[in-house]
Amino acid sequence: MTTLNPHDIRQNLILELSRHEYIGAKVGQRGWSIQRFRFGLRFAGRSIKMIRIHLNGAGSHDPLKVPRCHFHIGASGAHIPFPIMVPG
């Protein structure tokens, strides 16, 4: 396990989970916030084998075609809107 010291990281952090999975964060006045991510949840022995969850970076997509935060069921190309949640 690697421990990150926020003072050593200037503004942005991208944590690569695998070749196609990552979490991108940015430091601000109130601390770190997640700006984008892409990862999958895999289910063994289920009819739905995987759900992929994406939060596209701001300005990196056309919201009329692809919601900024969405998920896919299995290998589906369908983009199902997923709400962006703020810790409360």
Backbone as a chain_set.jsonl record, in Angstrom:
{"seq": "MTTLNPHDIRQNLILELSRHEYIGAKVGQRGWSIQRFRFGLRFAGRSIKMIRIHLNGAGSHDPLKVPRCHFHIGASGAHIPFPIMVPG", "coords": {"N": [[0.837, -1.169, 0.0], [0.52, 2.23, -0.808], [1.193, 5.285, 0.716], [0.003, 8.52, 0.379], [1.189, 11.783, 0.573], [-0.516, 14.707, 0.864], [0.776, 17.187, 0.649], [2.853, 16.758, -1.037], [1.775, 16.497, -3.514], [0.833, 18.511, -6.084], [-1.645, 19.667, -7.472], [-3.387, 17.87, -8.838], [-4.459, 14.44, -8.952], [-4.222, 11.249, -10.265], [-5.329, 8.101, -9.904], [-4.57, 5.072, -11.029], [-6.393, 2.214, -11.435], [-6.539, -0.009, -13.026], [-5.862, -0.922, -16.439], [-8.028, 0.29, -17.775], [-9.434, 1.51, -15.768], [-9.858, 4.073, -13.373], [-9.381, 6.746, -10.959], [-9.814, 10.143, -10.68], [-8.718, 13.007, -9.02], [-8.837, 16.276, -7.476], [-7.203, 18.872, -5.72], [-8.518, 21.337, -3.598], [-9.657, 24.358, -1.947], [-11.191, 23.302, 0.109], [-10.158, 20.82, 0.444], [-9.563, 17.518, -0.98], [-11.334, 16.582, -3.967], [-13.288, 14.379, -5.911], [-13.023, 14.287, -9.345], [-13.371, 12.82, -11.661], [-14.06, 9.465, -12.7], [-13.722, 5.966, -13.465], [-14.782, 2.798, -13.276], [-15.409, -0.708, -12.597], [-17.828, -2.986, -11.282], [-17.764, -6.293, -10.449], [-19.647, -9.293, -10.612], [-19.822, -12.473, -9.424], [-21.29, -15.492, -10.525], [-23.819, -14.476, -11.194], [-26.588, -13.3, -13.236], [-26.177, -10.82, -14.376], [-23.073, -9.89, -15.088], [-21.315, -7.738, -14.715], [-21.161, -4.287, -13.75], [-20.475, -1.173, -15.047], [-19.26, 1.946, -13.995], [-19.184, 5.382, -14.59], [-17.8, 8.633, -14.289], [-17.536, 11.29, -16.137], [-15.011, 13.711, -16.977], [-15.476, 17.219, -16.344], [-16.725, 19.098, -19.025], [-15.782, 17.322, -20.912], [-17.481, 15.924, -22.486], [-20.588, 15.519, -24.35], [-23.433, 16.46, -22.896], [-26.003, 15.987, -23.849], [-25.831, 13.724, -25.335], [-24.341, 11.846, -23.831], [-24.732, 11.299, -20.464], [-23.004, 13.037, -17.837], [-22.401, 11.574, -15.459], [-22.816, 8.179, -15.394], [-23.912, 4.739, -15.872], [-23.156, 1.424, -17.095], [-24.623, -1.643, -18.003], [-23.211, -4.733, -17.91], [-21.614, -5.488, -20.993], [-22.888, -3.582, -22.364], [-23.594, -0.796, -24.501], [-25.251, 1.177, -23.761], [-25.981, 4.207, -22.049], [-26.788, 4.778, -18.9], [-28.26, 7.144, -16.922], [-26.804, 8.29, -13.863], [-26.977, 9.517, -10.639], [-24.984, 12.313, -9.546], [-23.503, 12.491, -6.479], [-23.195, 14.348, -3.46], [-21.267, 14.362, -0.55], [-22.914, 14.489, 2.577]], "CA": [[0.0, 0.0, 0.0], [1.278, 3.477, -0.885], [0.594, 6.414, 1.423], [0.261, 9.764, -0.334], [1.207, 12.997, 1.375], [-1.115, 15.751, 0.031], [1.687, 18.307, 0.455], [3.77, 16.402, -2.114], [1.02, 16.502, -4.761], [0.514, 19.917, -6.311], [-3.04, 20.02, -7.729], [-4.201, 16.782, -9.364], [-4.034, 13.072, -8.68], [-4.938, 10.203, -10.995], [-5.003, 6.79, -9.362], [-4.939, 4.053, -12.003], [-6.755, 0.952, -10.808], [-6.166, -0.987, -14.044], [-5.645, -0.253, -17.731], [-9.205, 1.08, -18.157], [-10.13, 1.977, -14.578], [-9.082, 5.107, -12.691], [-10.054, 7.778, -10.178], [-9.106, 11.413, -10.803], [-9.1, 13.937, -7.958], [-8.196, 17.591, -7.513], [-7.186, 19.503, -4.411], [-9.065, 22.687, -3.569], [-9.61, 25.008, -0.631], [-11.852, 22.454, 1.111], [-9.545, 19.49, 0.422], [-9.626, 16.77, -2.226], [-12.639, 16.225, -4.513], [-13.198, 13.482, -7.063], [-13.423, 14.99, -10.555], [-13.759, 11.847, -12.673], [-13.686, 8.091, -12.396], [-14.217, 4.895, -14.332], [-14.465, 1.505, -12.669], [-16.436, -1.719, -12.757], [-18.132, -3.909, -10.191], [-17.968, -7.611, -11.037], [-20.486, -10.167, -9.798], [-19.648, -13.886, -9.773], [-22.473, -16.339, -10.409], [-25.052, -13.697, -11.407], [-26.935, -13.124, -14.65], [-25.454, -9.61, -14.767], [-21.69, -10.172, -14.672], [-20.564, -6.543, -14.357], [-21.725, -2.946, -13.94], [-19.406, -0.181, -15.186], [-19.716, 3.257, -13.527], [-18.303, 6.427, -15.118], [-18.015, 10.066, -14.093], [-16.669, 11.953, -17.107], [-14.499, 15.006, -16.568], [-16.283, 18.36, -16.76], [-16.378, 19.617, -20.335], [-15.188, 16.295, -21.783], [-18.546, 15.137, -23.096], [-21.801, 16.227, -24.746], [-24.433, 15.944, -21.962], [-27.214, 15.564, -24.546], [-25.575, 12.379, -25.861], [-23.853, 10.986, -22.748], [-24.757, 11.98, -19.167], [-21.676, 13.098, -17.22], [-22.284, 10.413, -14.581], [-23.694, 7.141, -15.92], [-23.39, 3.381, -15.736], [-23.447, 0.451, -18.147], [-24.854, -3.0, -17.51], [-22.428, -5.665, -18.718], [-20.867, -4.886, -22.101], [-23.832, -2.705, -23.051], [-23.173, 0.545, -24.868], [-26.252, 2.133, -23.266], [-25.537, 5.078, -20.953], [-27.902, 4.955, -17.976], [-27.885, 8.238, -15.999], [-26.518, 7.939, -12.473], [-26.846, 10.83, -10.0], [-23.762, 12.739, -8.885], [-23.872, 12.727, -5.094], [-22.282, 15.141, -2.647], [-21.36, 13.906, 0.843], [-23.686, 15.438, 3.374]], "C": [[0.888, 1.241, 0.0], [0.522, 4.562, -0.149], [0.99, 7.687, 0.701], [0.209, 10.927, 0.633], [0.652, 14.126, 0.511], [-0.192, 16.935, -0.217], [2.671, 18.036, -0.678], [3.091, 16.455, -3.483], [0.494, 17.909, -4.976], [-0.993, 20.184, -6.445], [-3.917, 18.822, -8.069], [-3.591, 15.423, -9.024], [-4.868, 12.148, -9.552], [-4.427, 8.876, -10.468], [-5.489, 5.747, -10.354], [-5.176, 2.74, -11.279], [-6.405, -0.22, -11.726], [-6.016, -0.217, -15.351], [-6.803, 0.68, -18.092], [-9.984, 1.63, -16.96], [-9.257, 2.969, -13.819], [-9.994, 5.979, -11.83], [-9.201, 9.034, -10.308], [-9.618, 12.394, -9.763], [-8.309, 15.231, -8.101], [-8.271, 18.193, -6.118], [-7.705, 20.934, -4.554], [-8.98, 23.257, -2.172], [-10.212, 24.146, 0.459], [-11.279, 21.042, 1.146], [-9.709, 18.836, -0.938], [-11.07, 16.543, -2.652], [-12.426, 15.357, -5.746], [-13.786, 14.207, -8.262], [-13.913, 14.048, -11.646], [-13.35, 10.463, -12.208], [-14.269, 7.159, -13.435], [-13.799, 3.594, -13.665], [-15.636, 0.561, -12.87], [-16.606, -2.538, -11.497], [-18.469, -5.255, -10.83], [-18.712, -8.516, -10.054], [-20.337, -11.609, -10.273], [-20.972, -14.621, -9.584], [-23.798, -15.617, -10.564], [-25.342, -13.587, -12.89], [-26.305, -11.849, -15.206], [-24.039, -9.764, -14.217], [-20.952, -8.933, -14.162], [-21.423, -5.299, -14.574], [-20.534, -1.996, -13.998], [-19.969, 1.188, -14.823], [-18.693, 4.304, -13.953], [-18.752, 7.805, -14.641], [-17.027, 10.746, -15.024], [-16.201, 13.286, -16.552], [-15.389, 16.13, -17.084], [-15.795, 18.863, -18.113], [-15.82, 18.595, -21.302], [-16.244, 15.478, -22.525], [-19.689, 16.06, -23.541], [-22.929, 15.686, -23.869], [-25.755, 15.535, -22.62], [-27.068, 14.161, -25.124], [-25.197, 11.396, -24.76], [-23.931, 11.764, -21.44], [-23.364, 11.961, -18.531], [-21.438, 11.904, -16.302], [-23.298, 9.373, -15.065], [-23.105, 5.759, -15.621], [-23.848, 2.535, -16.911], [-23.7, -0.888, -17.467], [-24.138, -3.959, -18.452], [-21.628, -4.936, -19.777], [-21.739, -3.931, -22.905], [-23.229, -1.343, -23.366], [-24.152, 1.603, -24.378], [-25.698, 2.911, -22.078], [-26.745, 5.366, -20.071], [-27.512, 6.031, -16.97], [-27.785, 7.757, -14.56], [-26.289, 9.258, -11.74], [-25.459, 11.083, -9.393], [-24.147, 13.105, -7.46], [-22.775, 13.504, -4.36], [-22.394, 14.647, -1.211], [-22.078, 14.946, 1.693], [-23.585, 15.253, 4.783]], "O": [[1.886, 1.299, 0.719], [-0.676, 4.74, -0.371], [2.171, 7.916, 0.439], [-0.725, 11.037, 1.427], [1.278, 14.483, -0.487], [-0.364, 17.633, -1.216], [3.261, 18.969, -1.223], [3.773, 16.459, -4.508], [-0.22, 18.439, -4.126], [-1.561, 20.872, -5.596], [-5.068, 18.758, -7.638], [-2.382, 15.286, -8.837], [-6.094, 12.256, -9.574], [-3.24, 8.567, -10.573], [-6.695, 5.556, -10.508], [-4.292, 2.218, -10.6], [-6.021, -1.291, -11.256], [-6.043, 1.014, -15.354], [-6.577, 1.75, -18.658], [-11.082, 2.16, -17.13], [-8.06, 2.741, -13.639], [-11.218, 5.946, -11.963], [-7.994, 8.991, -10.071], [-10.826, 12.59, -9.639], [-7.264, 15.279, -8.75], [-9.273, 18.044, -5.419], [-7.372, 21.641, -5.505], [-8.305, 22.699, -1.307], [-9.799, 24.237, 1.616], [-11.84, 20.161, 1.799], [-9.963, 19.514, -1.934], [-11.941, 16.335, -1.807], [-11.498, 15.578, -6.523], [-14.918, 14.689, -8.207], [-14.761, 14.417, -12.458], [-12.415, 10.307, -11.423], [-15.181, 7.515, -14.181], [-12.609, 3.32, -13.507], [-16.723, 0.981, -13.266], [-15.658, -2.756, -10.743], [-19.368, -5.336, -11.666], [-18.453, -8.512, -8.851], [-20.691, -11.927, -11.408], [-21.683, -14.399, -8.604], [-24.819, -16.12, -10.094], [-24.445, -13.759, -13.715], [-25.938, -11.802, -16.381], [-23.842, -9.767, -13.002], [-20.082, -9.034, -13.297], [-22.286, -5.261, -15.451], [-19.683, -2.006, -13.109], [-21.046, 1.555, -15.294], [-17.495, 4.149, -13.717], [-19.947, 8.098, -14.598], [-15.828, 10.781, -14.749], [-16.897, 13.918, -15.757], [-15.99, 16.004, -18.151], [-14.594, 19.033, -18.323], [-15.422, 18.954, -22.41], [-15.926, 14.452, -23.126], [-19.744, 17.228, -23.157], [-23.355, 14.549, -24.074], [-26.545, 14.812, -22.012], [-28.065, 13.484, -25.375], [-25.665, 10.258, -24.747], [-23.266, 12.791, -21.304], [-22.631, 10.982, -18.669], [-20.376, 11.284, -16.364], [-24.495, 9.654, -15.138], [-21.962, 5.632, -15.18], [-24.793, 2.879, -17.621], [-23.057, -1.218, -16.471], [-24.422, -3.992, -19.649], [-21.032, -3.893, -19.506], [-21.366, -3.52, -24.003], [-22.445, -0.806, -22.584], [-23.915, 2.797, -24.558], [-25.031, 2.347, -21.21], [-27.632, 6.124, -20.464], [-26.538, 5.862, -16.237], [-28.574, 6.93, -14.104], [-25.466, 10.056, -12.188], [-24.847, 10.189, -8.808], [-25.026, 13.941, -7.253], [-21.585, 13.326, -4.621], [-23.505, 14.522, -0.694], [-21.86, 16.147, 1.533], [-24.195, 15.998, 5.549]]}, "num_chains": 1, "name": "protein.A"}
